Amino acid sequence: VKPELMATAPNQLWSWDITKLHGPAKWTYFHLYVILDVYSRYVVGWMVAHRESNELAKRLIADTHGRQGIQPGKLTLHADRGTSMTSKSVAFLLADLGVTKTHSRPHVSDDNPFSEAHFKTLKYRPEFPRRFGELEDARAHCSDFFEWYNGAHHHAGLAMLTPADVHHGLVEQRVAERQRVLDAAYARQAAAQFQRA
């Protein structure tokens, strides 16, 4: 059965995944771990490492969980069926934290669309390099990207608000500010038409 997951506020449903970033030579990679809040599309946690490992995944999940102040029983964490995502050590950590885990269906590539779309946004930006020279280059690039993505990217899936606006409860304020600008532009246009008439 296709997983049907829904969130009505931030920090109810996260999606996480790992993608490879090309390293300095052929067949070398760095691994980018990203945890994304599905409701706000806000990147709540990320790290770049030399390898994919259950222990690194556990550390990122535990640190992000603590930083966001999640209460037991309030969060669902969705992932595909990668080895780190389905590992027993990650499952035990989630159980200890009181986090519900869900996974994509076996052999189905589109059950984790939020993480996949996020990686596409990262990799299709014009400044995304073909290869990273070293781990610190990848970390610096990702740091700049996530700062832009969370705070300045006007997301089509969020009515052109930024993930930070939605995650931090600024939607009404931003919509009111947008409406004031639109009202002022409409008033100027109406006045200009009246003067021409």
NUSEVO-451222 format. One line per 5 residues: number of its first residue (from 1); their letters; for each residue x, y, z of C-alpha. Coordinates in nm, 4 decimals, padded with zeros to 6 digits, m for minus. Layout:
# residues N
NUM = A = X Y Z | ...
This chain:
# residues 197
1 = VKPEL = 00.0000 00.0000 00.0000 | 00.1310 00.3425 m00.0893 | 00.2217 00.5339 00.2286 | m00.0243 00.8200 00.2873 | 00.1491 01.0665 00.5161
6 = MATAP = 00.0150 01.4043 00.6153 | 00.1326 01.6935 00.8298 | m00.0703 01.9910 00.9506 | 00.2164 02.1766 01.1195 | 00.5981 02.1774 01.1304
11 = NQLWS = 00.7843 01.8976 01.3082 | 00.5114 01.6374 01.2601 | 00.6540 01.4666 00.9515 | 01.0128 01.4622 00.8297 | 01.1590 01.3001 00.5216
16 = WDITK = 01.5235 01.2026 00.5028 | 01.7558 01.0671 00.2394 | 02.1184 01.0488 00.1340 | 02.2543 01.1504 m00.2060 | 02.5989 01.1241 m00.3580
21 = LHGPA = 02.8064 01.4275 m00.4570 | 03.0878 01.3674 m00.7061 | 03.4325 01.3930 m00.5506 | 03.7588 01.5059 m00.7109 | 03.8190 01.1914 m00.9182
26 = KWTYF = 03.6100 00.9365 m01.1025 | 03.4322 00.6912 m00.8683 | 03.4852 00.9144 m00.5635 | 03.1866 01.0536 m00.3799 | 03.0838 01.2490 m00.0754
31 = HLYVI = 02.7534 01.1635 00.0901 | 02.4990 01.4351 00.1673 | 02.2458 01.3458 00.4386 | 01.9388 01.5724 00.4524 | 01.6372 01.5795 00.6857
36 = LDVYS = 01.3494 01.7849 00.5460 | 01.0314 01.8938 00.7226 | 00.7518 01.7919 00.4838 | 00.5016 02.0559 00.5986 | 00.7348 02.3549 00.5669
41 = RYVVG = 00.9978 02.2056 00.3290 | 01.2508 02.3447 00.5777 | 01.5819 02.1613 00.5995 | 01.6028 02.0847 00.9706 | 01.9293 01.8905 00.9524
46 = WMVAH = 02.2063 01.7998 00.7099 | 02.5641 01.6795 00.6927 | 02.8232 01.5873 00.4310 | 03.0490 01.2889 00.5033 | 03.3033 01.0660 00.3305
51 = RESNE = 03.0796 00.7626 00.3602 | 02.7269 00.6437 00.4236 | 02.6936 00.4845 00.7651 | 02.4287 00.3973 01.0196 | 02.6267 00.5680 01.2954
56 = LAKRL = 02.6468 00.8977 01.1065 | 02.2757 00.8784 01.0279 | 02.1976 00.8152 01.3946 | 02.4067 01.1131 01.5016 | 02.2364 01.3464 01.2528
61 = IADTH = 01.8871 01.2279 01.3479 | 01.9539 01.2528 01.7223 | 02.1138 01.5993 01.6932 | 01.8339 01.7319 01.4704 | 01.5654 01.5819 01.6939
66 = GRQGI = 01.7174 01.7524 01.9979 | 01.7711 02.0865 01.8244 | 01.4069 02.0983 01.7120 | 01.2799 02.0047 02.0594 | 01.0616 01.7159 01.9430
71 = QPGKL = 00.8429 01.5495 02.2064 | 00.8029 01.1684 02.2057 | 00.5136 01.0461 01.9936 | 00.4853 01.3685 01.7903 | 00.7061 01.2964 01.4876
76 = TLHAD = 00.7002 01.0560 01.1936 | 01.0228 01.0094 00.9966 | 00.9842 00.8827 00.6392 | 01.2623 00.7391 00.4234 | 01.3227 00.5097 00.1323
81 = RGTSM = 01.4644 00.1616 00.1837 | 01.8363 00.2403 00.1752 | 02.0673 00.0438 00.4010 | 02.1084 00.3247 00.6546 | 01.7357 00.3980 00.6582
86 = TSKSV = 01.6371 00.0383 00.7303 | 01.9226 m00.0438 00.9698 | 01.8418 m00.1840 01.3121 | 02.0551 00.0771 01.4874 | 01.8541 00.3633 01.3324
91 = AFLLA = 01.5285 00.1806 01.4128 | 01.6339 00.1410 01.7769 | 01.7279 00.5096 01.7994 | 01.3892 00.6152 01.6601 | 01.2121 00.3863 01.9060
96 = DLGVT = 01.4141 00.5377 02.1933 | 01.3230 00.8904 02.0764 | 00.9527 00.8036 02.0375 | 00.9619 00.8695 01.6614 | 00.7406 00.6688 01.4254
101 = KTHSR = 00.9233 00.5463 01.1156 | 00.7793 00.4772 00.7719 | 00.9412 00.3562 00.4523 | 00.8746 00.3644 00.0810 | 00.7345 00.0524 m00.0798
106 = PHVSD = 00.9947 m00.1967 m00.2030 | 01.1228 m00.1228 m00.5545 | 00.9200 00.2010 m00.5810 | 01.1251 00.5094 m00.6592 | 00.8678 00.7850 m00.6023
111 = DNPFS = 00.7404 00.7234 m00.2475 | 00.9842 00.9801 m00.1046 | 00.9069 01.2710 m00.3399 | 00.9899 01.5575 m00.1053 | 01.3502 01.4497 m00.0541
116 = EAHFK = 01.3916 01.3651 m00.4230 | 01.2538 01.7036 m00.5332 | 01.4807 01.8771 m00.2848 | 01.7902 01.7004 m00.4222 | 01.6827 01.7986 m00.7741
121 = TLKYR = 01.6622 02.1639 m00.6660 | 02.0154 02.1355 m00.5251 | 02.1711 01.9637 m00.8253 | 01.9994 02.1639 m01.1012 | 02.1064 02.5053 m00.9739
126 = PEFPR = 02.3519 02.6758 m01.2141 | 02.6263 02.7059 m00.9518 | 02.6208 02.3353 m00.8607 | 02.9668 02.2027 m00.9557 | 03.0319 01.8901 m01.1579
131 = RFGEL = 03.2770 01.7740 m00.8920 | 03.3861 01.8850 m00.5470 | 03.7600 01.9069 m00.4826 | 03.7429 01.8002 m00.1199 | 03.4970 01.7434 00.1613
136 = EDARA = 03.5192 02.1029 00.2867 | 03.4256 02.2329 m00.0609 | 03.1104 02.0209 m00.0549 | 03.0248 02.1351 00.2972 | 03.0747 02.5027 00.2106
141 = HCSDF = 02.8601 02.4719 m00.1014 | 02.5823 02.2924 00.0883 | 02.5934 02.5464 00.3715 | 02.5349 02.8308 00.1241 | 02.2643 02.6335 m00.0565
146 = FEWYN = 02.0680 02.5460 00.2581 | 02.0870 02.9034 00.3844 | 01.9402 03.0195 00.0515 | 01.6892 02.7349 00.0307 | 01.5485 02.7821 00.3814
151 = GAHHH = 01.5540 03.1607 00.3952 | 01.5307 03.3013 00.0425 | 01.3827 03.0361 m00.1879 | 01.0189 03.1210 m00.2623 | 00.8819 02.7694 m00.2892
156 = AGLAM = 00.6090 02.6966 m00.5448 | 00.4618 02.4324 m00.3133 | 00.4299 02.6908 m00.0330 | 00.2392 02.9648 m00.2190 | 00.5752 03.1297 m00.2958
161 = LTPAD = 00.6664 03.1639 00.0723 | 01.0050 03.0542 00.2013 | 01.0448 02.7340 00.4038 | 01.1654 02.9450 00.6998 | 00.8476 03.1568 00.6891
166 = VHHGL = 00.6297 02.8467 00.7074 | 00.8451 02.6586 00.9596 | 00.8662 02.9509 01.2014 | 00.4977 03.0541 01.1820 | 00.5396 03.3740 00.9787
171 = VEQRV = 00.2837 03.2892 00.7085 | 00.0120 03.5365 00.8133 | 00.2643 03.8171 00.8528 | 00.4211 03.7515 00.5098 | 00.0825 03.7206 00.3374
176 = AERQR = m00.0300 04.0503 00.4953 | 00.2935 04.2196 00.3813 | 00.2429 04.0821 00.0302 | m00.1180 04.2047 00.0256 | m00.0116 04.5574 00.1299
181 = VLDAA = 00.2333 04.5695 m00.1611 | m00.0330 04.4451 m00.4033 | m00.2894 04.6952 m00.2704 | m00.0416 04.9819 m00.3099 | 00.0426 04.8744 m00.6656
186 = YARQA = m00.3280 04.8468 m00.7498 | m00.3951 05.1941 m00.6053 | m00.1080 05.3448 m00.8100 | m00.2335 05.1775 m01.1266 | m00.5912 05.2938 m01.0642
191 = AAQFQ = m00.4718 05.6514 m01.0005 | m00.2655 05.6499 m01.3196 | m00.5638 05.5273 m01.5232 | m00.7875 05.7929 m01.3666 | m00.5405 06.0706 m01.4605
196 = RA = m00.5251 05.9465 m01.8210 | m00.9049 05.9431 m01.8486
